[in-house]
Amino acid sequence: MSAKAARGLPHDEVEWQRLDMWLWCARVAKARSDCARLVEDGGVRLNRQPVAKAHAKLRIGDVLTMGLRGEVRVWRVMALSTRRGPAPEARLLYEEVPETAGEAPGSDPCAKAGRAAYRGTQAAPWDGDALGTDDNSGRDYAGDPPADLAEDRHQER
């Protein structure tokens, strides 16, 4: 059933396919169980919503967001598949959604702010709390007073 024909039908009657099966047919992973694990581990979003069930219903026109091979991929579902075919056939199942018009490819909000990207689990090195003060004493870890306190001390003399 085409997307045009599906517009008049209730949502439950539109053709659908299991998410893990479609990912396997689109050759995201070699085994269907790997595709199911990717979904269950939270590596896939369906129409911007996190999906934890490999059996989620996938329909034509849905948008998938996935982290694959170190990159975030955004795909629009163009077709459902009945079999796992060769790679050229698998590429017909989806189209890459381009980045938004406001962003240049590879742009990083941290780079726009004039600082390097930091993707660690700890606080960013430029974050004031990360460098912070110990016990609110007004001195940083090197023992020097912050600049505003140093100015105040010069004015008192």
C-alpha positions in Angstrom: 0.0 0.0 0.0 1.4 3.4 -0.9 1.7 6.3 1.4 -1.0 8.2 -0.6 -3.5 5.4 -0.3 -2.8 5.1 3.4 -3.8 8.7 4.2 -7.5 7.9 4.4 -7.1 4.8 6.6 -7.1 4.7 10.4 -3.6 4.6 11.9 -3.9 0.8 12.8 -4.7 -0.3 9.3 -1.6 1.3 7.6 1.1 -1.1 6.6 3.9 -1.5 9.1 6.9 -3.7 9.8 8.8 -4.6 12.9 11.6 -2.1 13.6 14.3 -4.7 14.1 13.3 -6.6 11.0 13.4 -3.4 8.9 16.8 -2.4 10.3 18.1 -5.9 9.4 16.7 -5.6 5.8 18.3 -2.1 5.6 21.6 -3.8 6.5 22.3 -1.8 9.7 23.7 -5.0 11.3 24.6 -8.5 10.1 22.1 -10.3 12.4 18.6 -9.4 13.3 19.4 -10.0 17.0 22.0 -7.3 16.7 19.4 -4.9 15.4 17.1 -5.8 18.2 19.9 -5.2 20.8 20.6 -1.8 19.2 16.9 -0.8 19.7 16.7 -2.3 23.2 19.9 -0.5 24.3 18.3 2.8 23.4 20.3 3.4 20.2 17.3 4.2 18.0 14.7 7.0 18.1 11.5 6.7 16.1 10.0 10.1 15.2 12.1 11.7 17.9 10.8 9.4 20.6 13.2 6.9 22.3 12.2 3.3 21.4 13.0 0.3 23.7 11.0 -2.4 22.0 12.4 -4.1 18.9 8.8 -5.0 17.8 7.8 -1.3 17.5 5.7 -0.6 14.4 7.6 1.2 11.6 5.7 2.8 8.8 6.6 4.6 5.6 7.4 8.2 6.3 8.7 7.6 9.8 12.0 9.2 10.7 14.7 7.1 12.5 17.6 8.6 14.4 20.5 6.3 15.2 24.0 6.3 16.3 25.9 4.2 13.8 29.7 3.7 13.6 30.4 6.9 15.6 28.0 9.1 13.7 24.4 10.1 14.2 22.3 9.1 11.2 18.8 10.4 10.4 16.8 8.3 7.9 13.3 8.7 6.5 11.7 5.3 5.8 10.8 5.2 2.1 9.7 1.6 1.8 9.1 -1.5 3.8 10.8 -4.7 2.9 9.8 -8.3 2.6 13.3 -9.7 2.4 17.0 -8.8 3.1 18.3 -8.0 -0.3 21.7 -6.8 -1.6 23.1 -3.5 -0.5 21.8 -1.5 -3.5 18.3 -2.8 -2.8 18.7 -2.0 0.9 19.6 1.7 0.1 16.2 2.1 -1.5 14.5 1.5 1.8 15.5 4.9 3.3 16.8 8.3 2.5 19.3 10.4 4.5 17.6 13.4 6.0 20.0 16.4 5.5 21.1 18.5 8.4 19.0 21.6 9.1 19.4 24.5 6.8 20.6 26.7 9.7 23.6 24.6 10.5 26.6 24.0 8.4 27.7 20.3 8.0 29.9 19.3 10.9 29.1 22.5 12.9 29.4 22.2 16.6 27.7 24.5 19.1 30.9 24.4 21.2 33.0 25.6 18.3 30.6 28.5 17.7 31.2 29.5 21.3 34.9 29.6 20.7 35.9 26.5 22.7 36.7 22.9 21.9 34.0 20.2 22.0 34.1 18.2 25.2 32.2 15.0 25.3 33.4 13.5 28.6 31.2 12.3 31.4 32.7 14.8 33.9 32.1 18.5 34.0 33.5 20.5 31.1 36.9 22.0 31.8 35.7 25.5 31.1 32.7 25.1 33.4 33.2 27.4 36.5 32.1 24.6 38.9 34.6 22.2 37.4 37.5 24.6 38.1 35.5 25.9 41.1 36.7 26.9 44.5 37.3 24.6 47.4 34.9 25.0 50.3 33.7 28.4 49.1 36.9 30.1 50.4 37.2 32.4 47.4 40.4 30.9 46.3 40.9 28.6 43.3 42.9 25.4 43.5 46.1 27.3 42.6 45.8 29.4 45.7 45.2 32.7 43.9 42.1 34.7 44.7 39.6 35.3 41.9 40.1 38.5 39.9 37.1 40.3 41.5 38.4 39.6 45.0 41.9 40.8 44.1 40.5 44.1 42.9 38.5 44.5 46.1 41.6 44.0 48.2 43.5 46.7 46.3 40.7 49.1 46.9 40.8 48.5 50.7 44.4 49.5 51.0 
